Amino acid sequence: MSSKFDALKKSIARTAEKATSTVAKKAKKLTSVPSHRHCRMCQAAINIKSEPPICNSEECTTAWEREERNRKQLKFWMTAFIALFAFSFIGPLIWRLFA
């Protein structure tokens, strides 16, 4: 299963790289602006391959870290809420089934 996952991951990466290069070539033909992305925090132009998609300024880095932490917390609490909600309905059914 892991090898299938790795093969799929490599295939996706190849396809994404091919699509990115194709789009970049077409964009270069249409405009004289070099291919780039924009910082998620301040909208400044950054390198297209920069990961995470933020510029190198200290304010953007701290804001990005804060947003990532909040996103992870939200994901955790939403998962916990859904699990609790599901257990509140499925728990009594299982209790009756085995009791």
C-alpha positions in Angstrom: 0.0 0.0 0.0 2.9 2.3 0.8 4.5 1.8 -2.6 1.2 2.6 -4.3 0.9 5.8 -2.3 4.5 6.8 -3.1 3.9 6.1 -6.8 0.8 8.2 -6.7 2.6 11.0 -4.9 5.4 11.0 -7.5 2.9 11.0 -10.3 1.1 13.9 -8.8 4.3 15.8 -8.4 5.3 15.2 -12.0 1.9 16.3 -13.3 2.0 19.5 -11.1 5.5 20.3 -12.3 4.6 19.8 -15.9 1.4 21.9 -15.6 3.4 24.7 -13.8 6.0 24.8 -16.5 3.4 24.7 -19.3 1.5 27.6 -17.7 4.7 29.5 -17.1 5.7 29.2 -20.7 2.3 30.3 -22.0 2.2 33.2 -19.5 5.7 34.3 -20.6 4.5 34.5 -24.2 1.4 36.5 -23.3 3.0 39.0 -20.9 6.4 40.4 -20.1 5.8 39.9 -16.3 7.9 37.0 -15.0 6.0 34.2 -13.4 5.5 34.7 -9.7 3.1 34.2 -6.7 2.0 36.6 -4.1 2.6 36.5 -0.4 -0.5 35.3 1.4 0.0 38.0 4.1 1.1 41.2 2.3 0.5 40.3 -1.3 4.1 41.1 -2.3 5.4 39.3 -5.4 7.5 36.2 -4.4 9.2 33.3 -6.2 6.7 30.9 -7.7 8.4 27.9 -5.9 8.6 29.5 -2.5 7.1 27.3 0.2 5.3 28.4 2.5 3.8 31.0 0.2 5.0 34.0 2.1 7.7 36.6 1.7 10.8 36.8 4.0 9.6 39.6 6.2 9.4 39.0 9.9 5.7 40.3 10.1 4.6 37.8 7.4 6.5 34.9 9.0 4.9 35.5 12.4 1.4 36.0 10.9 1.8 32.8 8.9 2.9 30.8 11.9 0.0 32.2 13.9 -2.5 31.3 11.1 -1.0 27.8 10.8 -1.3 27.2 14.6 -5.0 28.5 14.5 -5.7 26.3 11.5 -4.3 23.2 13.3 -6.3 24.0 16.4 -9.5 24.5 14.4 -8.9 21.2 12.6 -8.4 19.4 15.9 -11.5 20.8 17.6 -13.7 20.2 14.6 -12.6 16.6 14.5 -13.2 16.2 18.2 -16.6 17.8 17.9 -17.6 15.5 15.0 -16.3 12.5 16.9 -18.3 13.4 20.0 -21.4 14.1 17.9 -21.1 10.8 16.1 -20.5 8.9 19.4 -23.6 10.5 21.0 -25.7 8.8 18.3 -23.8 5.6 17.7 -22.9 5.0 21.4 -26.4 4.2 22.6 -27.0 1.9 19.6 -23.9 -0.1 20.4 -24.8 -0.1 24.1 -28.2 -1.7 23.3 -26.7 -4.1 20.9 -24.2 -5.6 23.4 -26.0 -5.0 26.6 
